[in-house]
Structures are given as structure tokens and as C-alpha cells.
Amino acid sequence: MAVLRVGAVAGIPIVHELCDGIRLERLDVVDWAGTSEVSEPVVIRHELGDATTTRLRRMLDVPPWCTFHLDAAGEPAALFYGVFGEVDRLLTTVTPGTRYRVRYAAAPSDPVVALQSELTAFSFAIAARGAGLIAHACAFITATGHGVLCPGISGTGKTTLARLLRDADPAVELLTDDRAIVTLDDRGVRVWGSPWPGAGKVAGVRSAPLTTLVFIRHGQRVEQRVVTPAEAFRRIVNTLSMPLWEPARCGRPLEVIDGIVSRARLIELAFPPTTDAARWVVTEADDRFAVSAA
Amino acid sequence: MGTQSQVSAGRWTRAATVLARRVAGETVLVPLDSRADDPEYKGARLYVLNETGEFLWALLETPRNAADLARNLTLEFETAEDRALADVEAFLVALRDIGAVREAPEPDVE
């Protein structure tokens, strides 16, 4: 059995166990060194086997990519379809928070892209651990050390903003242009990069206290609006990996969301695709204006 | 889910099978046992209480009947009594149907 170790994500290492000659497509499409390892790894075992869902309860369809299910113990599972000619593969929970299994219906002839199963298993794991949430977001750290999260569904401008920020201010440290990790502990809310970037291939390994939340959208000119915590809650919840399959596990994520919207500065920003607009975002998030997370 | 539109005259209290969290200054309820009751369950639902709902939710920490809740509502929000009772009953029906409140047993009378 081959083993592939992925650098830690928000302090959680990921280990792929590869059985039956299954090979993973190179994960270093982004340069991911990993964060400091501070907790038990998430182990994902890949093997050939029964990839049917007959013993699972179908919960949610996400066509054409996958369906989500629950097993008899109420733990999550996901069936990924071979949209691009891959074989169907079923991700199931072995031990909540630490061990997951991907079963392939047939031997894959080519190396397998791990992104879907890895990202989904990680989202299952951090939910089970109550460790945090994955945000569909662009995120960066200002020169003064403030973490900024810009959540939004596809098409809202996450990758555009990341590219503009890269040009606008070299002192800005980009964390991600697609998937950020948000954690809450005694030190407060932190935002982390991830190895799962968008088209901008932004994958930063650092983290910072989250001090500003910016809801971005495309606009003809820069327009800013202060968002109330209640509105921010309703808007951000749709961009987070909430464990809605298990109501009892929603408590900790709700505490994380409260930590975000209660402490961070909350703004909505419309912006045109210019470096001046990106510079303006950085200025707004800078400590001269941001509310301290302390 | 329940389909009865009326609530009984008995006492009501918070169900143990609901998760309540303060988020952004609001109370968010997540019913925990909806899966057992609903064959069409497709995942947790989040319910946010408005100001009146929060007031009633706080009172429901201890068992109370609809009339008692309505009386408190009238005092707090200067609402007409009949309107307050109708609001309370609608609130209790809604929360009963999502499994957030339950009927409390009547206290033993010696």
C-alpha cells in the first residue's frame, strides 16, 4: 500500500492510503508546504470495492458531480460520479473526524484526481471535530497582519480579486482564491489558506486573526456598505461547509459564525476589476480602520 | 410534522431536542430530531427568532400555557390581549411543528 502525505491544512495533516494500485494525480498543482501539524491526521483510504449506495440514505443531489448520503449511524457519505470519464467513487466515514474511505467501482486506469474526495473528507472531518468550517471565499492577510475573508459563491469575483490584490499590493499575503478555513479557539477566530485553490491557484499556508469580512460583488465602481451582523450571518451561512446532515453538529459551527460576525468588521463591496479597487479593499481592511479582534 | 393548527390549553416548554445558539445577537434554533419524524428529511434547518419570538422563547424556559405567555406579551409589547393570544398560539404551533417545544406534564396536585 502506498501512502501519500499532504501537508497539514489548518493544523490537520491529510494522509492518503492507496490500495490496489490506485494512484493519485499529483497534488502539487499548487505548492503546498502545509501548516504546522498540531492535531491528529485525517486518513483517507482509497481502495477498490462496492461503490453503490444501497445501504445509505440519499440526502442531497449536486448534479452532475455527486450525491450526499447518510449511513446507518448518521455519518455522512458522498458518491462522486465519473463526469470526465473517471469511475464512480464512494466516500464513506469509517471513524468520524479521523478515518474515511473512498471505494472505486472499477480500477482507475489513470491517476485519480483527489480534489473532490480530499476536500469533502476534510469538511466531514473538521465538522466531526468541531474544529472549524471551510468557507467558499477569497482570503488574504494585510501588511499589518489582519486576516480578511471575502466569501461568495462562484462568479462573485473571488479569483478576480485575488489576482488584482497580487498586483495592487506586494505586501498583501494571499491565502486562497476559493477555499479558506475558519477556526475558533481561545485566541479567537482565525482564517487560513488551503491547498484547494480556484483558477488563480492561490494557496497560502499562513493564518491570521480574522478582523474583516467583505462580501464582494462585481460593480461598475467601488461602492461600500456596512453590513449588520444579522445580515452577515444570513449571507455567510450559505458559503460555509455547515454539517447540515447532522443537526447536533451545527452548534459549534454556529459559534464559529457568531465569532466571525460579532467580532469582525462587516462590509459589502462592489468593485470593478482594477488594481485601484483592490488597493481600496486593502486600505479598508487595514488596521487604521478595522475593528480589533481582541 | 404535526398538522394540528391549535395548541392545547396545557403548559408548554422548550424541547430537549432543539439546539439553540445566539448568533449575531439573534437566537437560532436547530431542531435535532426532525430526522426521526420526517421521512423526507433533507438536512438540518435553521430558524431565527424575531424579537417577539425571543421574548417567548425566554419565557418557555419554564412551562407555561398560552394564556400566561400572551399575558406577558401584552405587558411587554403593549399588544391587545386577543392579538397577543393569537400570536402566541401561532408561535407555539410553529415551534411544536419543528419539534422545538413540547407539552409539559401537569404538576402533581396533592
Interface residues (C-beta under 8 A of the other chain):
Chain A: M59 L60 G74 T228 P229 A230 A232 F233 R234 V237 M242 P243 L244 W245 E246 P247 A248 C250 G251 L254 E255 I257 D258 V261 S262
Chain B: L19 R21 R22 V23 A24 G25 E26 V28 V30 P31 L32 S34 R35 Y41 K42 G43 A44 L46 V48
